[in-house]
Amino acid sequence: MRARILVVAALLATTVAIARSQGVRPLAVYWIDVEGGAATLIVTPSGESLLVDAGNPGGRDPGRIVKTATEAGVKRIDHLVVTHLHGDHFGGVAELSSLLPIGTLYENGIENAPEQERSQKTIPDYKAAKVEKRVVVQPGDFIRLGQTAGAAPIRVRVLAARQKLASTERGRANAAICREATPKPVDTSDNANSIVMLFEQGPFRMFLGGDTTWNVEEKLVCPEDRVGPVDVYQSVHHGLDLSNNPVLVHTLQPHVVVFNNGARKGFEKGAVATVKATPSVQAIYQVHRALYEGAQNTDDARIANRDQECKGEGIAMTVSPDGRAYTISIASTGHRHTYQTR
């Protein structure tokens, strides 16, 4: 077995070295610290950028996004997905658009949100944000990203939007896990309408669920699994217990889970227990140490920010051009670890 592992590692290293020698850079993903909001920046091998959510208004979060983008060599946001109309996801859009050019904004459409979200004071600024194009996504849509010679194909598919699901591509019966499904009260907020996406590069697969809540999560995998196993799972809803339904997490079987939580938001006990009870999980990462009493935080090296007052450190990931391995690193702790895709 050890010999086989060494052979696989050698082949992987050779593949990555060849790709780099041909000028192919790895896909990069950045979980930006927006203090319990959401802002995940993806930069493709060709340098094309996809930002999923834009944190809060008020200067801090747009500034952190611009800093991360600049350090990654990004001069414009080619694609921006706003998963739903809550301030910690769309609030930074207007300010960000004055700092960086934004190409296409993908959304659910303001008119499709519940009245309580449509009446927010920050909606006019969001409407006026300078973007080149706005698209109301539909379940099953693809966000078209350019492909790069020498790198595995990239695909971004919308699995759900406005509580509607994409048609099944590779569905399979999921009766064993779904027997344990237990519903929660209907969520009438815009969280339930969140845009849910699957990001793939070759064999690498990452689940991005916005703030989708419990009952919609169940529909994604019960009675039929519409997603399949993934390598990386961004905690839904920052790791709140309103989301992270065990039937979803156990079906996805992630190897790595990244909590985009705040010091006192997310990483709640139920969601953490679900992740820790999932046998496939090899590592848990947190943007912030959870400071509530009894929090079962992961290893210090895998936590980007460990104090309430912090510098806004993030978590970074690179995916090898062939999609067969990915490396997660945290600059603030010096942590770096490589994982193999399925």
C-alpha positions in Angstrom: 0.0 0.0 0.0 2.8 2.4 0.9 4.5 1.7 -2.4 1.2 2.5 -4.2 0.8 5.8 -2.3 4.4 6.8 -3.2 3.8 6.0 -6.9 0.5 8.0 -6.9 2.3 10.9 -5.2 5.1 10.8 -7.7 2.7 10.8 -10.7 0.8 13.7 -9.2 4.0 15.7 -8.6 5.1 15.0 -12.2 1.7 16.1 -13.6 1.7 19.3 -11.7 5.3 20.1 -12.6 4.5 19.5 -16.3 1.5 21.7 -16.1 3.4 24.5 -14.5 6.2 24.2 -17.0 3.6 24.8 -19.7 2.5 28.0 -17.9 -0.6 26.6 -16.3 -1.3 28.0 -12.9 -3.5 26.2 -10.4 -7.1 27.1 -9.7 -7.2 29.2 -6.5 -10.0 29.7 -4.0 -10.0 32.3 -1.2 -12.3 32.3 1.8 -12.2 36.0 2.7 -12.9 37.0 6.3 -16.0 39.1 6.3 -16.7 38.4 10.0 -19.4 35.7 9.7 -20.7 36.9 6.3 -19.8 35.3 3.0 -17.3 36.1 0.3 -15.6 33.3 -1.6 -13.3 34.3 -4.4 -12.3 31.7 -7.1 -9.6 32.5 -9.7 -9.3 30.1 -12.6 -6.0 29.1 -14.3 -6.7 31.7 -17.0 -7.1 34.4 -14.4 -10.9 34.6 -14.7 -12.6 35.5 -11.4 -15.8 34.3 -9.8 -16.9 35.9 -6.5 -19.6 34.2 -4.5 -21.2 36.9 -2.3 -19.7 40.1 -1.2 -20.0 40.4 2.6 -21.4 43.4 4.5 -21.5 47.1 3.6 -19.5 49.6 5.6 -16.1 49.6 3.9 -14.4 46.7 5.8 -15.6 43.8 3.8 -15.3 45.4 0.3 -11.8 46.5 1.3 -10.8 42.9 2.3 -12.2 41.5 -1.0 -10.2 44.1 -3.0 -7.1 43.3 -1.0 -7.5 39.6 -1.6 -8.3 40.0 -5.3 -5.3 42.4 -5.8 -2.9 39.9 -4.1 -4.3 37.2 -6.4 -3.6 39.3 -9.5 -7.3 40.0 -10.1 -8.2 43.5 -11.5 -11.9 42.9 -12.1 -14.6 40.6 -10.9 -15.7 38.8 -14.0 -18.6 37.0 -12.4 -20.4 37.8 -9.1 -23.0 35.5 -7.6 -25.3 36.9 -4.9 -26.8 33.8 -3.3 -29.7 35.7 -1.6 -30.7 39.1 -0.3 -29.3 39.2 3.2 -26.9 42.0 4.1 -23.9 39.8 4.9 -24.1 38.4 1.4 -25.2 41.3 -0.9 -24.4 44.3 1.3 -20.9 44.9 0.0 -21.8 44.8 -3.7 -22.5 48.5 -4.2 -19.2 49.6 -2.6 -17.2 46.8 -4.3 -18.5 48.0 -7.7 -17.0 51.4 -7.1 -13.6 49.8 -6.3 -13.4 47.0 -8.9 -15.1 46.6 -12.3 -17.8 43.9 -12.1 -18.9 41.9 -15.2 -22.0 39.8 -14.8 -24.0 39.7 -11.5 -26.0 36.5 -11.1 -28.9 36.7 -8.6 -32.4 35.5 -7.8 -34.0 38.9 -8.7 -35.1 41.3 -6.0 -38.7 40.9 -6.9 -38.5 37.2 -6.1 -37.5 37.8 -2.5 -39.9 38.0 0.4 -41.2 41.5 1.3 -39.0 41.7 4.4 -35.9 41.4 2.3 -37.2 43.6 -0.5 -37.8 46.5 1.9 -34.2 46.6 3.3 -32.7 50.1 3.3 -29.7 48.9 1.4 -31.7 47.6 -1.6 -31.6 50.9 -3.6 -27.8 50.9 -3.4 -27.7 47.3 -4.5 -30.0 48.1 -7.5 -27.7 51.0 -8.4 -24.5 49.0 -8.2 -22.3 49.4 -11.3 -22.3 46.0 -13.1 -22.1 45.3 -16.8 -25.0 42.8 -16.8 -27.5 41.2 -14.4 -28.8 37.7 -14.8 -31.6 36.0 -12.9 -30.3 32.4 -12.7 -32.5 29.3 -13.2 -31.9 25.9 -11.6 -29.7 23.9 -14.0 -28.0 26.9 -15.4 -24.2 26.9 -16.0 -22.0 29.9 -15.2 -19.7 29.8 -18.2 -16.0 30.1 -17.3 -13.2 30.0 -19.9 -11.2 26.8 -20.2 -7.4 26.6 -20.1 -5.2 24.4 -22.3 -3.3 22.0 -20.0 -5.9 22.2 -17.2 -8.9 20.0 -16.5 -12.3 21.4 -17.6 -14.1 23.7 -15.2 -17.8 23.5 -14.7 -20.1 25.6 -12.4 -23.7 24.4 -12.2 -26.7 25.9 -10.3 -28.3 23.1 -8.4 -31.0 25.1 -6.8 -32.5 28.6 -6.8 -35.6 30.0 -5.2 -36.3 26.5 -3.7 -36.5 25.0 -7.1 -34.1 22.2 -8.1 -32.2 21.5 -11.2 -33.2 18.4 -13.2 -31.3 15.3 -12.1 -28.1 14.7 -14.0 -26.7 11.8 -12.1 -29.3 11.0 -9.5 -29.4 7.8 -7.5 -31.7 6.4 -4.9 -30.7 7.5 -1.4 -33.1 5.6 0.8 -30.7 4.5 3.5 -29.7 8.0 4.5 -33.1 9.6 3.7 -34.8 7.4 6.3 -33.3 9.5 8.9 -34.6 12.8 7.5 -36.5 15.0 9.9 -38.1 18.3 8.7 -38.0 21.6 10.4 -40.6 24.4 10.3 -40.8 26.1 6.9 -38.3 28.9 6.5 -40.1 32.0 5.1 -36.9 34.1 4.8 -34.8 34.5 1.7 -32.3 32.0 3.1 -34.4 29.2 1.7 -34.2 30.8 -1.7 -30.4 30.7 -1.8 -28.5 29.9 -5.0 -26.8 26.5 -4.6 -23.9 25.6 -6.8 -21.5 22.8 -7.6 -18.0 23.8 -8.7 -15.9 21.2 -10.6 -12.5 21.1 -12.1 -11.9 17.6 -13.6 -12.4 15.2 -10.7 -12.4 18.0 -8.0 -15.8 18.9 -6.7 -16.9 21.7 -4.3 -20.3 22.4 -2.8 -21.4 26.1 -2.3 -24.8 26.3 -0.7 -25.2 29.9 0.4 -27.6 30.1 3.3 -29.9 27.4 2.1 -31.9 26.0 5.0 -32.7 22.5 6.3 -35.8 21.5 4.3 -34.4 22.6 0.9 -31.1 20.8 1.7 -33.1 17.6 2.2 -34.7 18.0 -1.2 -31.3 18.2 -2.9 -30.5 14.6 -1.8 -33.8 13.0 -0.9 -35.4 10.8 -2.1 -32.8 11.0 -4.9 -29.2 12.3 -4.6 -28.9 15.1 -7.1 -25.3 16.1 -6.1 -23.0 13.1 -5.5 -19.9 13.1 -3.3 -17.8 16.2 -3.0 -14.2 16.9 -2.0 -14.8 20.3 -0.3 -18.0 21.5 1.5 -18.3 25.1 2.4 -20.5 25.0 5.5 -24.0 26.1 4.6 -25.2 29.2 6.4 -21.8 29.8 8.1 -22.4 26.6 10.1 -25.7 27.5 11.7 -28.0 24.7 13.0 -30.8 26.0 10.8 -28.9 24.4 7.9 -26.3 21.7 7.5 -29.0 18.9 7.5 -27.3 15.6 8.3 -28.9 14.0 5.3 -27.1 16.5 3.0 -23.7 16.3 4.7 -23.8 12.5 5.0 -24.7 12.2 1.4 -22.1 14.6 0.1 -19.4 12.7 2.1 -16.9 15.6 2.0 -13.2 15.1 2.7 -12.7 18.8 3.9 -15.2 21.2 5.5 -14.5 24.9 5.6 -16.6 27.0 8.0 -16.9 30.6 6.9 -18.0 31.6 10.4 -17.5 34.5 12.7 -16.2 34.6 16.2 -19.7 34.6 17.5 -21.7 33.5 14.5 -22.0 30.1 13.0 -20.0 27.0 13.8 -23.0 26.0 16.0 -23.0 22.8 18.0 -25.5 20.8 15.9 -23.8 21.6 12.6 -20.3 20.8 14.0 -21.6 17.5 15.5 -23.0 16.5 12.1 -19.7 17.2 10.3 -17.7 15.4 13.0 -20.0 12.4 12.7 -19.4 12.2 9.0 -16.8 9.4 8.5 -15.5 10.8 5.2 -14.3 14.1 6.8 -10.5 14.3 7.0 -10.1 17.9 8.2 -12.2 20.9 9.4 -11.1 24.5 8.8 -12.6 27.7 10.4 -12.2 31.3 9.3 -12.7 32.2 13.0 -12.3 30.4 16.3 -15.8 30.1 17.8 -15.8 31.9 21.1 -19.1 30.6 22.5 -18.9 28.4 25.6 -18.3 24.8 24.8 -17.3 25.3 21.2 -15.5 22.3 19.8 -13.0 24.2 17.7 -10.7 22.4 15.2 -6.9 22.4 15.6 -5.5 25.9 16.1 -3.4 25.5 12.9 -6.6 25.2 10.9 -8.2 28.4 12.3 -7.3 31.6 10.4 -8.4 34.1 13.1 -8.3 33.1 16.8 -9.3 36.3 18.6 -12.4 38.6 18.5 -10.3 41.5 17.4 -8.4 40.2 14.4 -6.7 41.2 11.2 -9.1 39.5 8.9 -7.0 36.6 7.9 -8.4 34.2 5.3 -8.1 30.6 4.1 -6.7 29.8 0.7 -6.9 26.7 -1.5 -5.2 25.7 -4.8 -6.3 22.9 -7.0 -3.8 21.2 -9.2 -4.4 21.8 -13.0 -5.5 18.2 -13.5 -7.9 18.5 -10.5 -6.4 15.5 -8.8 -5.2 17.2 -5.7 -5.8 20.4 -3.7 -3.8 22.2 -1.1 -5.3 24.3 1.7 -3.1 26.9 3.4 -3.5 29.5 6.2 -0.9 32.2 6.1 -1.6 33.3 9.7 -0.6 29.9 11.1 1.8 28.6 8.5 -0.5 25.6 7.9 -0.4 23.9 4.6 -1.7 20.4 3.7 -2.4 18.6 0.4 -5.4 16.3 -0.1 -6.2 13.9 -2.9 -9.4 14.1 -4.8 -11.6 11.0 -5.1 
